[in-house]
Amino acid sequence: MNQIKSVNPFTGEILKTYTPLSEAEIKEKLKASSKAFDKWKKQSFKDRSVLMRKAGEQLRAEKNKYAKIISLEMGKVIKESLAEIEKCAWVCDYYAERAENFLADEPIELPDGKKAKISHEPIGTVLAVMPWNFPFWQVFRFAAPTLMAGNTGLLKHASNVPQCSLAIEEVFTKAGFPEGVFQSLLIETKSTNTIISDPIVKAITLTGSEKAGASVASEAAKNIKKSVLELGGSDPFIVLKDADIKSAAETAVKARMINFGQSCIAAKRFIIEEAVYGEFVNLFQENLNQLKSGDPLDENSDFACMARADLASELYEQVEKSKKAGAKIIQGGEKPSKDSAEFKPTIITEIPKDSPAYSEELFGPVATIFSVKDEEEAIQLANDSEFGLGSSLWTSDLKKGEELAAKIESGAVFLNAMVASNPHLPFGGIKKSGFGRELGKYGILEFVNTKTVFLG
């Protein structure tokens, strides 16, 4: 049995080693989740709400500890890790306050004078397969609505963030949630399908790669279970000639470099009208070069490293293949040192259609910048992608912006702002970016039985 290792990507140091759960231990975890559900589903929204607020309080009370675990395990700079913990507390408060209203019975008056209602009931144990890039936030945006709906949760986290996985379980334990309501499973990837197929698990949610999503969705479908997928993105950031170019360029750098570019909704393809293309590129470079690299635990660092050395190597290969196909590297592009997770922020222009930089998701600090003659070509290029997660559109004409937003194929369009997840807003994509929604009212409705009750 392979050990699960927690490794600091900035130093290469092995922080901790864990033995994966055995088949027998996994079975016990599943039974505990089922047993907990029998009682948890009967708890009032008021009781659940009290505990969910305590989870938010626990996050804030020990945010420095939890943020440090994030930074040590996956290389996120500490100021971003602290912000991530605060955001998790926010989503706990959000659903603690609103879940009861979101799931309230909906009366229906029928044409013949009869009545009916729609009720929303918990379904049981939900398995979450979660990624390393936002190791707390991705989990809490699943857990807060799922638990508030009366379900129980199991977490299969990415193998490189085991300490984060256990720390999240600790949050719910310290908040006073009953035993078995939320459990972290330190398991080998090959055990995931076994858990999905177990009758105790009623639904699955995954955030991750296309490959992982296809595997999990296939197994879920084979077992006739609901799944929600939030997969990759190659988000367009469109700047029209009438936009505030200075503001757009400043935001563009932040949108590309947040979490060192390792975000599904990070802006990745910058599509600029040719009239302002040169100005935008110059401003983008200026703002990018003002960012400071350093130790993830240094509060003055703007970026540090990627989450693993192999990820840096894979990203470099995509850049190199694009260069060989004819793309122009105007900044960065250097090969990472062997076994190093460090990567130089990179800008690519003049990108041919047959290159990885055109069609693939570049999951790291690499910006691709395109020049287009007009807004029609901008929308066409934005939609020429297998992905459809988020998008950003910059123009001083908001009416035109709304009209163009309707033409963009994505799960979200942000006008004159970077794409960001927010508890109030439904989040998810189309095409190969997945299906289903998280957050907002729509997020909590994904894992409930929407039941029709005819009141004859």
PyMOL commands that set and color helices and strands:
alter all, ss='L'
color gray80, all
select helices_A, chain A and resi 23-40+45-61+63-74+78-102+137-148+162-175+189-197+210-222+245-261+274-288+309-324+356-359+375-383+398-405+440-444
alter helices_A, ss='H'
color red, helices_A
select strands_A, chain A and resi 4-7+14-18+106-109+115-122+125-129+152-156+182-184+201-207+226-230+235-239+267-273+328-331+346-349+366-372+387-388+392-394+414-415+430-431+434-435+448-455
alter strands_A, ss='S'
color yellow, strands_A
deselect
rebuild
show_as cartoon
